[in-house]
Amino acid sequence: MADPGDRDFYQRSPGAHLPEDRPRGGGPRRPLKHPGTLGTVLLVALVILVILVGIALFP
């Protein structure tokens, strides 16, 4: 079976009735959110607290 050339391949269209797989821009966008910010701050504070308590108990 012959391999179709680039020209033949790109001339064929999937049709106007099919939606794009990945639409290109133009739609409204939600702002980026970082839902884990509070959790990250609390985790870092807990680690620092454990280190300080460890230093205080075992000088």
C-alpha distances in whole Angstrom, upper triangle without the diagonal:
4,7,9,12,16,17,15,15,18,19,18,21,22,25,29,30,28,31,30,29,31,34,35,39,42,43,46,46,48,50,49,52,53,54,55,57,61,59,58,62,63,62,63,66,66,65,68,70,69,70,73,74,73,75,78,78,78,79
4,6,9,13,14,12,12,16,17,17,20,21,24,28,29,28,30,29,28,30,33,34,37,40,41,45,45,47,49,48,51,52,53,55,57,60,59,58,61,63,61,62,66,66,65,67,70,69,69,73,74,73,75,78,78,78,79
4,6,9,12,10,10,13,15,15,18,19,22,26,27,26,28,26,25,27,29,30,34,37,38,42,42,44,46,45,48,49,50,51,53,57,56,55,58,60,58,59,62,63,61,64,67,66,66,69,71,70,72,75,75,75,76
4,7,8,6,6,10,11,11,15,16,19,23,25,23,25,24,24,25,27,28,32,34,36,39,39,42,44,44,46,48,49,50,53,56,55,54,57,59,58,59,62,63,62,64,67,66,66,70,71,70,72,75,76,75,77
4,5,5,6,9,10,12,15,17,20,23,25,24,26,24,24,25,27,27,31,33,35,39,39,42,43,43,46,47,49,50,52,56,55,54,57,59,58,58,62,62,61,63,66,66,66,69,71,70,72,75,75,75,76
4,6,5,6,8,10,13,16,18,21,24,22,23,21,21,22,24,23,27,30,32,35,35,38,40,40,43,44,46,47,49,53,52,51,54,56,55,55,59,60,59,61,64,64,64,67,69,68,69,72,73,73,74
4,6,6,6,9,12,15,17,20,23,22,23,21,22,23,24,24,27,30,32,36,36,39,41,41,44,46,48,50,51,55,54,53,56,59,58,58,61,62,61,63,66,66,66,69,71,71,72,75,76,76,77
4,6,5,7,10,13,16,18,21,20,22,21,22,23,24,25,28,31,33,36,37,40,42,42,45,47,48,50,52,55,55,54,57,59,58,59,62,63,62,64,67,67,67,70,72,72,73,76,77,77,78
4,6,6,9,11,14,17,19,18,20,18,18,20,21,22,26,28,30,33,34,37,39,39,42,43,45,47,49,52,51,51,54,56,55,55,59,59,59,61,64,63,64,67,68,68,70,72,73,73,74
4,5,7,10,13,15,18,16,18,16,17,18,19,19,23,25,27,31,31,34,36,36,40,41,43,45,47,50,50,49,52,54,53,54,57,58,58,60,62,63,63,66,67,67,69,71,72,72,73
4,6,10,11,14,17,16,18,17,19,20,21,21,24,26,28,32,33,36,38,39,42,44,46,48,50,53,53,52,55,57,56,57,60,61,61,63,66,66,66,69,71,71,72,75,76,76,77
4,7,9,12,14,14,16,15,17,19,19,20,24,26,28,31,32,35,38,38,41,43,45,47,49,52,52,51,54,56,55,56,60,60,60,62,65,65,65,68,70,70,71,74,75,75,76
4,5,8,11,10,12,12,14,16,16,18,21,23,24,28,29,32,35,35,38,41,42,44,46,49,49,49,52,54,53,54,57,58,58,60,63,63,64,66,68,68,70,72,73,73,75
4,7,8,7,10,10,11,14,15,17,20,22,23,26,28,30,33,34,36,39,40,42,44,47,47,47,50,52,51,52,55,56,56,58,61,61,62,64,66,66,68,70,71,71,73
4,6,6,9,10,13,15,15,17,21,22,22,26,28,31,34,34,37,40,41,43,45,48,48,48,51,53,53,54,57,58,58,60,62,63,64,66,68,68,70,72,73,73,75
4,6,8,10,13,15,14,16,18,19,20,23,25,28,31,33,35,38,39,42,44,47,47,47,50,52,52,53,56,57,57,59,61,62,63,65,67,67,69,71,72,73,74
4,7,10,12,15,14,17,19,20,20,23,25,28,31,32,35,38,38,41,43,46,46,47,49,51,51,52,55,56,56,59,61,61,62,65,66,67,68,71,71,72,74
4,7,9,12,12,15,17,18,18,22,23,26,29,30,32,35,36,38,40,43,43,43,46,48,48,49,52,53,53,55,57,58,59,61,63,63,65,67,68,69,70
4,6,9,8,11,14,15,15,18,19,22,25,26,28,31,32,35,37,40,40,40,43,45,44,46,49,49,50,52,54,55,56,58,60,60,62,64,65,66,67
4,5,5,8,12,13,14,17,18,21,23,24,27,29,30,33,35,38,38,38,41,43,42,44,47,48,48,50,52,53,54,56,58,58,60,62,63,64,65
4,6,9,12,15,15,17,18,20,23,23,25,27,28,31,33,36,36,36,39,40,40,41,44,45,45,47,49,50,51,53,55,55,57,59,60,61,62
4,6,9,12,12,15,15,17,20,20,22,25,26,28,30,33,33,33,36,38,38,39,42,43,43,45,47,48,48,51,53,53,55,57,58,58,60
4,6,9,9,12,13,16,19,19,22,25,27,29,31,34,34,34,37,39,39,40,43,44,44,46,48,49,50,52,54,54,56,58,59,60,61
4,7,9,12,12,16,18,19,22,25,27,29,31,34,35,34,37,39,39,40,42,44,44,46,48,49,50,52,54,54,56,58,59,60,61
4,6,9,9,13,15,16,20,23,25,28,29,32,33,32,34,37,37,38,40,42,42,44,46,47,48,50,52,53,54,56,58,59,59
4,7,9,13,15,17,20,24,26,29,30,33,34,34,36,38,39,39,42,44,44,45,48,49,50,52,54,55,56,58,59,60,61
4,6,10,13,15,18,22,23,26,27,30,31,32,34,36,37,38,40,41,42,44,46,47,48,50,52,53,54,56,57,59,60
4,7,10,13,15,19,21,24,25,27,29,29,31,33,34,35,37,39,40,41,43,45,46,47,49,50,52,53,55,56,57
4,6,9,12,15,17,20,21,24,25,26,27,30,31,31,33,35,36,38,39,41,42,44,45,47,48,50,51,53,54
4,6,9,12,14,17,18,20,22,23,24,26,27,28,30,32,33,35,36,38,39,41,42,44,45,47,48,50,51
4,6,10,12,15,15,18,20,20,21,24,25,26,28,30,31,32,34,35,36,38,40,41,42,44,46,47,48
4,7,10,12,13,16,17,17,19,21,22,23,25,27,27,29,31,32,33,35,37,38,39,41,43,44,45
4,6,9,9,12,14,14,16,18,19,20,22,24,25,26,28,29,31,32,34,35,37,38,40,41,42
4,6,6,9,10,10,12,15,15,16,18,20,21,22,24,26,27,28,30,31,33,34,36,37,38
4,6,8,8,10,12,13,14,16,17,19,20,22,23,25,26,28,29,30,32,34,35,36,38
4,6,5,6,9,10,10,12,14,15,16,18,20,21,23,24,26,27,29,30,31,33,34
4,5,5,6,9,10,11,12,14,16,17,18,20,21,23,24,26,27,29,30,32,33
4,5,5,6,9,10,11,12,14,15,16,18,20,21,22,24,26,27,28,30,31
4,5,5,6,9,10,10,12,14,15,16,18,20,21,22,24,25,27,28,30
4,5,5,6,9,10,11,12,14,15,17,18,20,21,23,24,26,27,28
4,5,5,6,9,10,11,12,14,16,17,18,20,21,22,24,26,27
4,5,5,6,9,10,10,12,14,15,16,18,20,21,22,24,25
4,5,5,6,9,10,11,12,14,15,16,19,20,21,22,24
4,5,5,6,9,10,11,12,14,15,17,18,20,21,22
4,5,5,6,9,10,10,12,14,15,16,18,20,21
4,5,5,6,9,10,10,12,14,15,16,18,20
4,5,5,6,9,10,11,12,14,15,16,18
4,5,5,6,9,10,11,12,14,15,16
4,5,5,6,8,10,10,12,14,15
4,6,5,6,9,10,10,12,14
4,6,5,6,9,10,11,12
4,5,5,6,9,10,10
4,5,5,6,8,10
4,5,5,6,8
4,6,5,6
4,6,6
4,6
4
